[in-house]
Amino acid sequence: MAREKKKFNPGDYYIDCALHPVICTKSDHWDLEGISLVDGSHRFCSIRNCGPQKVSRTAAFKWKKEGPPDAQKKKVLALKKNGWANMDDWWNRQAYKQKVGDLVVDIDDMSDDALRLMCGEMTAQEMRTAKAVLNWAKSKLVGMFS
């Protein structure tokens, strides 16, 4: 049986299939795009296959602060155990802090060659700008957990 199509608009809040509270940035027939309130990651969800849950702004920010209800946490951990690699237990702040710490180390260790590999050839000014943006992102990531 097909899922009932729900109407989502940019600016709506929803919970995606990885239990991230998300603000919708684009709704295109059966597909949603949005930004996670947890970590700012770009999220994609299928209205037909994932069944995102539309929530109020207040509920989305409460979910961000407290994490999902225990029953849903157990569901995610079970899926993760069964090989769903995209499922993360972001509400476990210590585990998530470690992931962010690893990312910060990756940014610190990134060489000019690694930047060129990611971004293509750059002028000296573009390289300085890319490094400045990475350092800004690093400061924001560190600030999220201090």
N, C-alpha and C positions, 0 to 999 in steps of 0.2 A: 504494500500500500504506500503510495507516495505521500510525502509530508505536505501539509498544508503550507502554501507560500505565505510568508509573513512580509509585511511591508516595512522596509528599513530605509531610512533617509540619512544622508550625511548629518552628523551631529547627534544621532541616536547612540545610546549605549547598549552594549550587549555582552554576554559571556560567550566566549568562543569554545570550541571543542577541547582546547587545552586548559580550560578554566581561567583564561586571562580575561579580566574586565577590559573592554575595548571601546573606543569611540570610533564610530563609523565615519570613514572619509569618502567612501564610494559604494554605491549599491547598484548593481547591474543585473537585473532580472533575477538570477538564482545565486549570484556571487556577491560576497561582501569583501571590502577591504577596510582596514582600520589601523589604529595605533593602540598598542597595549598601554594601559595605565600603569602597569607594573614596571616595565623596562623600556618603553618607547619603541619596541620592535614593531615592524610592519607585519600585520596579521592578515591572513586570507582565510575565508570561511565560505563554505557552500551552504546556502539556505536549505537546499534539497538533501544533501548528504550529512552535514554536520548538525543541523538543527540548532543554530545559535539561539540563545535565550535573551530576548529584549528585556532590559531592566532600566530603572530610573537612574538619573545621575547620582542621587544619594546612595542607592543600592550598589552602583558600580564602585563608588569610592569607598564604601564600607567593605566591599569584597576585596578591594585593593589593600586596605588596611589590615583586615582580619583574615583574609584568605577564604577559600570556599568552605562550606559546611563539611563536617567530618566525613559524612557518607560520600561526598564527592571527592574528598581527598583520597579516600580508600580506593575509589574507582580509578583515579589517575595512577595511583601507585601500582594497582593491579595491571593496568594497561602497560605501564612502563616496564613492569616485570616480564610481561609477555612480548616484549620487543617493540613497543611503540616508542621509538627513540625521540620523537618530537614532544613527548609528554614530559614536562618538568615540574618538579615540586617547588615552584617559585616562592610559595608561602613559607617554606623552610628558609628563613633569612640567612642562616649560617651557610647552608649549601649554596644559596644564590650568591652570597657575599664571596664565596670562594671562586665561583665562576667569574664574577666581576673582577676579582683580584687577578685571576689568570689573564683576563682580557687586558687589564692595565699593564701587566708584565709584557704581554705581547706588543702593546703599543710602545712601551719603553724600549723594547728590543728590536723594533722594526727598523730595518736599514733603508737607505735610499733605494737600493736595488729592489727590496720588497715593495716599497711604495710604487716604484716604476712598474713592477710586475702587476700590481693591483690597478694602477691608474693609467698606465701607458707612459710614453715619453712626456717629460715636463720640462719647462724652462726652470731656471734657478728660482725665479719668483714664485712660480706655481709650486715648486717643491717646498719653499718656505711657508707658503700658505697652507699646503696639505699638512705639514708638521704642526703648524699653529692650530689647525682645526682638530687634529688628533689630540694635541695637548689639552685643548679646551674640552673635548669629549672625555678625556681621561679625568679631568678635574670634576666634571659633572658626575661621572661614575663613582669616583671616590666619595664625593659629597653625598651621594644617595645613601651611603651606609656608614657615615661617621656620626 
